[in-house]
Amino acid sequence: MIPHNLLALDRLSLFCHFGGLFTVFIGLVLTMFNLINGDFTDIQVGIYIFAMGYALFKVGARLAQIVTEEKAKSNLL
């Protein structure tokens, strides 16, 4: 793989990790606030935000795995 493409994937992976962690945190906080306030009709919004953050985090993890494999493969050649 071309080195600048690996760098772009690595940066995208980092963005997905941090963005996912931030979104997971916001989803959990929103869900806890809704539970504390007894507003059970809006809990789904917090759960949805949490799930989207988790999915973004998992995308970042997969991208990091791909970058690691490509770096290892390029060093072997």
Secondary structure per residue as TSV (DSSP state, phi and psi in degrees):
chain	resnum	aa	ss	phi	psi
A	1	M	-	360.0	148.5
A	2	I	-	-68.9	136.8
A	3	P	H	-57.9	-38.3
A	4	H	H	-72.3	-24.0
A	5	N	H	-71.6	-37.5
A	6	L	H	-63.5	-40.6
A	7	L	H	-64.3	-40.5
A	8	A	H	-65.0	-42.2
A	9	L	H	-65.6	-36.9
A	10	D	H	-65.3	-42.0
A	11	R	H	-67.0	-39.1
A	12	L	H	-63.6	-39.6
A	13	S	H	-62.3	-42.9
A	14	L	H	-64.6	-42.6
A	15	F	H	-62.0	-43.0
A	16	C	H	-64.6	-39.1
A	17	H	H	-62.0	-52.6
A	18	F	H	-68.3	-41.2
A	19	G	H	-63.1	-40.0
A	20	G	H	-66.4	-43.3
A	21	L	H	-63.1	-42.7
A	22	F	H	-62.5	-43.9
A	23	T	H	-68.0	-38.1
A	24	V	H	-62.2	-44.6
A	25	F	H	-61.2	-45.5
A	26	I	H	-62.7	-41.5
A	27	G	H	-62.4	-42.5
A	28	L	H	-66.2	-42.6
A	29	V	H	-63.3	-45.2
A	30	L	H	-62.0	-41.7
A	31	T	H	-64.5	-42.0
A	32	M	H	-65.6	-40.6
A	33	F	H	-61.7	-41.8
A	34	N	H	-66.3	-37.4
A	35	L	H	-66.4	-43.6
A	36	I	H	-64.3	-41.4
A	37	N	H	-78.9	-8.5
A	38	G	T	75.4	18.8
A	39	D	-	-91.0	81.3
A	40	F	T	-77.2	-10.2
A	41	T	T	-79.7	-21.1
A	42	D	S	-104.3	6.2
A	43	I	H	-65.1	-30.6
A	44	Q	H	-60.8	-32.6
A	45	V	H	-64.5	-45.0
A	46	G	H	-63.9	-39.7
A	47	I	H	-66.5	-39.2
A	48	Y	H	-64.2	-44.2
A	49	I	H	-63.0	-41.3
A	50	F	H	-60.6	-44.9
A	51	A	H	-65.2	-39.0
A	52	M	H	-66.6	-38.3
A	53	G	H	-66.1	-40.2
A	54	Y	H	-65.1	-40.5
A	55	A	H	-64.1	-41.5
A	56	L	H	-64.6	-39.0
A	57	F	H	-63.4	-42.0
A	58	K	H	-67.4	-34.5
A	59	V	H	-62.5	-43.1
A	60	G	H	-62.8	-38.7
A	61	A	H	-65.4	-40.5
A	62	R	H	-67.4	-40.8
A	63	L	H	-62.8	-40.3
A	64	A	H	-63.0	-38.9
A	65	Q	H	-64.9	-41.6
A	66	I	H	-64.0	-43.8
A	67	V	H	-62.1	-42.9
A	68	T	H	-62.3	-44.0
A	69	E	H	-65.2	-39.7
A	70	E	H	-68.3	-37.9
A	71	K	H	-65.8	-40.6
A	72	A	H	-66.2	-40.3
A	73	K	H	-68.0	-39.0
A	74	S	H	-70.5	-28.7
A	75	N	H	-74.1	-27.4
A	76	L	H	-76.5	-28.4
A	77	L	-	-78.0	360.0
